[in-house]
Amino acid sequence: MDPYRNPFAPGAGSRPPELAGRDTILEAARVACGRAVKGRSARSFMLLGLRGTGKTVLLNEIGRIAEQEGLLVSKVESPEGESLARLLYPEMRKVIRSLSGAEAAKQLATRGLKGLRSFASMFKIEVAGIEVGVEPEPGLADTGDLQYDLPDLFGLIGAAAQATGRGWILLIDEVQYLSEADLSALIVAMHKISQDSLPVLLVGAGLPQIARLAGEAKSYAERLFQYPAIGPLDRSSAALAIEKPIVEEGATIAADALQIIVERTKGYPFFLQEWGSVVWNDAQGQKITLSDASQSYAETLALLDEGFFKVRIDRLTKAEIQFVRAMAELGDGPYAMADIAQSMGRTQNSLGPTRANIISKGMIYSSDHGYLDFTVPLFAEFMRRQS
């Protein structure tokens, strides 16, 4: 088939040709955006799931929905070691400047710019093009403590947006990399927004441990957010994600070929998209057969091994690789920490630092007390292929 027409051509965070199985979450986001703009209470979201489940794609789609509903949209990704203040400053400045053009919000936006000037100074953020004539306002976002300063700025943005009949949605990817203090400050800011009924929403996305981290940061986080689990697609949705784009391109796929793709990918969206792309390029006719699907499987695995999986294991030290290999050799997770230690001939206490480092790198997470699992679907199979 024509590779230039490949409906599955993958890209990091790119929208798949068929966003199957996520209708409930997207509709909930649409309702929340609509309620926020109308000044009604709306809960923010934390999308929780493993790697490759399409959280980033959903985040982008929610951003598109929010724009349609009249919200200003900001999106950031939290890299390891970066402060939330530096991540949010340029986005807050952009939103405030956008709102300053409306007469109804001019006074609030001017205060927002004053607060941002103090904020940048207190958090040592180097910025270009600071507005001439904007002087800091004493007592506004100038403590140097994000837990006090961020609510001030979020409140001004929310009030300015409300004055113009609009709203603001902040999308944050990889939330698990925020420090405990930064996550706490973010939750405090959203709590104040909720109390003041301002049209500001937060949609975060990250690994499953975020719900626990948020709860540990602030006890009321559970009430502030919805925590939809973003898991693998069910069989019918997975089949739709493969078949519909093929049919729309004027081709077909045999039922047994579709079945093997759905079963072996276990419904994980990224793997579905990757295999769909490979089998499309490899198929000779206008119908994808079982033979086409089977022959493209090895190529798909090789691409995943050299890309999706390899970039993650390359971040680990030799000791950390030994740890995750011991997990994989125990079969499929979750894995009892006691079993991992026993298989390595070590004590659980001695493995504590290694375990903590791998968790901080986002490779494993605590699925339950005393148990671990991989954040990357099918990673155990990958490790066993490397043995």
ChimeraX attribute file (.defattr): number of C-alpha atoms within 10 A of each C-alpha:
attribute: neighborCount
match mode: 1-to-1
recipient: residues
	/A:1	16
	/A:2	12
	/A:3	13
	/A:4	8
	/A:5	11
	/A:6	19
	/A:7	20
	/A:8	25
	/A:9	18
	/A:10	18
	/A:11	11
	/A:12	10
	/A:13	15
	/A:14	14
	/A:15	16
	/A:16	21
	/A:17	18
	/A:18	17
	/A:19	17
	/A:20	18
	/A:21	19
	/A:22	14
	/A:23	10
	/A:24	10
	/A:25	17
	/A:26	16
	/A:27	13
	/A:28	16
	/A:29	23
	/A:30	19
	/A:31	15
	/A:32	22
	/A:33	29
	/A:34	21
	/A:35	16
	/A:36	27
	/A:37	25
	/A:38	16
	/A:39	16
	/A:40	14
	/A:41	16
	/A:42	24
	/A:43	20
	/A:44	23
	/A:45	21
	/A:46	27
	/A:47	26
	/A:48	23
	/A:49	23
	/A:50	23
	/A:51	23
	/A:52	22
	/A:53	22
	/A:54	25
	/A:55	26
	/A:56	24
	/A:57	17
	/A:58	21
	/A:59	21
	/A:60	17
	/A:61	17
	/A:62	23
	/A:63	23
	/A:64	14
	/A:65	20
	/A:66	24
	/A:67	17
	/A:68	13
	/A:69	19
	/A:70	16
	/A:71	25
	/A:72	20
	/A:73	19
	/A:74	18
	/A:75	17
	/A:76	16
	/A:77	18
	/A:78	19
	/A:79	15
	/A:80	15
	/A:81	9
	/A:82	13
	/A:83	16
	/A:84	22
	/A:85	18
	/A:86	14
	/A:87	16
	/A:88	18
	/A:89	19
	/A:90	16
	/A:91	16
	/A:92	20
	/A:93	19
	/A:94	14
	/A:95	19
	/A:96	26
	/A:97	17
	/A:98	14
	/A:99	23
	/A:100	21
	/A:101	11
	/A:102	15
	/A:103	12
	/A:104	16
	/A:105	22
	/A:106	18
	/A:107	12
	/A:108	22
	/A:109	26
	/A:110	19
	/A:111	21
	/A:112	29
	/A:113	24
	/A:114	21
	/A:115	26
	/A:116	28
	/A:117	24
	/A:118	23
	/A:119	25
	/A:120	19
	/A:121	15
	/A:122	16
	/A:123	17
	/A:124	12
	/A:125	14
	/A:126	9
	/A:127	11
	/A:128	6
	/A:129	5
	/A:130	12
	/A:131	11
	/A:132	6
	/A:133	7
	/A:134	14
	/A:135	14
	/A:136	19
	/A:137	16
	/A:138	11
	/A:139	11
	/A:140	19
	/A:141	26
	/A:142	23
	/A:143	15
	/A:144	16
	/A:145	16
	/A:146	24
	/A:147	19
	/A:148	16
	/A:149	23
	/A:150	27
	/A:151	21
	/A:152	22
	/A:153	25
	/A:154	21
	/A:155	23
	/A:156	22
	/A:157	27
	/A:158	24
	/A:159	23
	/A:160	30
	/A:161	29
	/A:162	22
	/A:163	17
	/A:164	16
	/A:165	16
	/A:166	22
	/A:167	29
	/A:168	28
	/A:169	23
	/A:170	20
	/A:171	23
	/A:172	21
	/A:173	22
	/A:174	20
	/A:175	26
	/A:176	24
	/A:177	23
	/A:178	21
	/A:179	18
	/A:180	15
	/A:181	15
	/A:182	19
	/A:183	23
	/A:184	22
	/A:185	22
	/A:186	22
	/A:187	25
	/A:188	22
	/A:189	21
	/A:190	25
	/A:191	19
	/A:192	15
	/A:193	21
	/A:194	20
	/A:195	9
	/A:196	13
	/A:197	18
	/A:198	28
	/A:199	31
	/A:200	29
	/A:201	28
	/A:202	20
	/A:203	23
	/A:204	26
	/A:205	27
	/A:206	24
	/A:207	26
	/A:208	22
	/A:209	20
	/A:210	23
	/A:211	20
	/A:212	12
	/A:213	18
	/A:214	22
	/A:215	15
	/A:216	14
	/A:217	20
	/A:218	17
	/A:219	12
	/A:220	14
	/A:221	20
	/A:222	13
	/A:223	11
	/A:224	19
	/A:225	23
	/A:226	16
	/A:227	19
	/A:228	14
	/A:229	16
	/A:230	24
	/A:231	20
	/A:232	21
	/A:233	22
	/A:234	15
	/A:235	15
	/A:236	12
	/A:237	19
	/A:238	27
	/A:239	20
	/A:240	19
	/A:241	25
	/A:242	26
	/A:243	19
	/A:244	17
	/A:245	19
	/A:246	22
	/A:247	13
	/A:248	11
	/A:249	12
	/A:250	9
	/A:251	16
	/A:252	17
	/A:253	20
	/A:254	15
	/A:255	13
	/A:256	14
	/A:257	17
	/A:258	20
	/A:259	15
	/A:260	15
	/A:261	23
	/A:262	26
	/A:263	12
	/A:264	13
	/A:265	20
	/A:266	18
	/A:267	22
	/A:268	22
	/A:269	26
	/A:270	22
	/A:271	23
	/A:272	24
	/A:273	22
	/A:274	19
	/A:275	28
	/A:276	26
	/A:277	20
	/A:278	23
	/A:279	26
	/A:280	27
	/A:281	19
	/A:282	17
	/A:283	18
	/A:284	13
	/A:285	13
	/A:286	16
	/A:287	17
	/A:288	23
	/A:289	20
	/A:290	18
	/A:291	14
	/A:292	21
	/A:293	26
	/A:294	14
	/A:295	15
	/A:296	20
	/A:297	18
	/A:298	12
	/A:299	15
	/A:300	19
	/A:301	17
	/A:302	12
	/A:303	16
	/A:304	18
	/A:305	17
	/A:306	10
	/A:307	11
	/A:308	18
	/A:309	19
	/A:310	13
	/A:311	12
	/A:312	14
	/A:313	16
	/A:314	10
	/A:315	13
	/A:316	17
	/A:317	13
	/A:318	10
	/A:319	11
	/A:320	18
	/A:321	17
	/A:322	14
	/A:323	20
	/A:324	22
	/A:325	20
	/A:326	21
	/A:327	26
	/A:328	22
	/A:329	15
	/A:330	15
	/A:331	12
	/A:332	14
	/A:333	15
	/A:334	17
	/A:335	21
	/A:336	19
	/A:337	21
	/A:338	13
	/A:339	15
	/A:340	24
	/A:341	18
	/A:342	13
	/A:343	14
	/A:344	15
	/A:345	9
	/A:346	12
	/A:347	13
	/A:348	16
	/A:349	10
	/A:350	10
	/A:351	17
	/A:352	11
	/A:353	12
	/A:354	17
	/A:355	21
	/A:356	12
	/A:357	15
	/A:358	20
	/A:359	18
	/A:360	14
	/A:361	15
	/A:362	21
	/A:363	22
	/A:364	21
	/A:365	22
	/A:366	20
	/A:367	17
	/A:368	12
	/A:369	8
	/A:370	11
	/A:371	16
	/A:372	20
	/A:373	24
	/A:374	25
	/A:375	21
	/A:376	19
	/A:377	20
	/A:378	17
	/A:379	22
	/A:380	21
	/A:381	13
	/A:382	17
	/A:383	19
	/A:384	13
	/A:385	9
	/A:386	8
	/A:387	7
